[in-house]
């Protein structure tokens, strides 16, 4: 089941650019002499941060590896692996964290040791 690639990544980039524009403010154009917003490329030059989507993905994978090493008796491990009980709400079923981690690993083309 392929995950929509652009929706969450784009939302994170839009939010990050909005925060950076708020931090760095506007810039006075030297040719025209008017104030204008910074372009995305200018924001990237001013603040050379890593891609926020890759950072969150790698942290999620690292968290899953930490939880997987805990063992089956820990409650966090059960939340990661087990299926929830009871009736599901109407609509599209929510993805479990385990499925999200597997899709993240496939995106970074990491070989799975099963």
C-alpha positions in Angstrom: 0.0 0.0 0.0 1.9 3.1 -1.2 1.8 6.1 1.1 1.0 9.5 -0.4 4.4 11.0 -0.8 3.7 14.6 -1.2 1.0 15.5 1.3 2.9 15.1 4.7 6.3 16.1 3.2 4.9 19.2 1.6 3.0 20.3 4.7 6.1 20.0 6.8 8.1 22.0 4.3 5.4 24.7 4.1 5.3 25.0 7.9 9.1 25.1 8.1 9.3 27.9 5.5 6.6 29.9 7.3 8.5 29.7 10.5 11.8 30.7 8.9 10.1 33.6 7.1 8.8 34.7 10.5 12.3 34.4 12.0 14.2 36.1 9.3 11.6 38.7 8.3 11.5 40.6 5.0 14.4 41.8 2.8 14.8 45.1 1.1 15.2 44.7 -2.6 18.3 46.6 -3.7 17.2 47.3 -7.3 13.6 48.5 -6.6 14.1 49.6 -3.0 10.9 47.9 -1.8 10.4 45.3 0.9 9.6 41.7 -0.1 9.3 38.2 1.3 12.3 35.9 1.1 12.2 33.2 -1.5 12.5 29.5 -0.5 16.1 29.4 -2.0 17.1 32.4 0.1 15.7 30.8 3.2 17.7 27.6 2.5 20.9 29.6 2.1 20.3 31.6 5.3 19.4 28.6 7.4 21.1 25.4 6.2 19.1 22.9 8.1 18.6 19.2 7.0 15.3 18.2 5.3 12.7 18.1 8.1 10.9 15.1 6.6 14.1 13.0 6.5 14.9 14.0 10.1 11.4 12.9 11.4 11.5 9.7 9.3 15.0 8.7 10.6 13.9 9.5 14.2 10.8 7.3 13.8 12.9 4.5 12.5 15.4 4.9 15.4 12.6 4.9 17.9 11.1 1.7 16.4 14.5 0.0 16.6 14.8 1.0 20.2 11.3 -0.3 21.0 11.8 -3.5 19.1 14.8 -4.3 21.3 12.8 -4.0 24.5 10.9 -7.3 24.3 7.3 -8.4 24.3 6.4 -7.7 27.9 6.8 -3.9 27.7 3.7 -1.9 27.0 5.4 0.3 24.4 6.4 -2.8 22.4 2.8 -4.0 22.5 1.6 -0.6 21.2 4.0 -0.8 18.3 3.3 -4.4 17.2 -0.1 -5.6 18.4 -3.4 -4.9 16.7 -6.0 -2.9 18.6 -9.1 -4.7 19.9 -12.7 -3.6 19.6 -14.7 -2.0 16.8 -13.1 0.3 14.4 -14.7 3.7 13.6 -16.4 4.3 10.3 -14.1 5.4 7.4 -10.6 4.5 6.2 -8.7 2.4 8.8 -5.8 4.2 10.5 -2.3 2.9 9.8 -0.4 1.2 12.6 3.0 2.6 13.6 4.5 -0.7 12.5 3.2 -0.3 9.0 4.5 3.3 8.9 8.0 2.2 10.0 8.0 -0.5 7.3 7.1 2.0 4.6 9.8 4.4 5.9 12.4 1.6 5.7 11.3 0.8 2.1 11.5 4.5 1.2 15.1 4.6 2.3 15.8 1.3 0.6 17.0 -0.4 3.8 17.2 -4.2 3.7 14.9 -5.8 6.2 16.2 -8.6 8.4 13.2 -10.8 9.1 
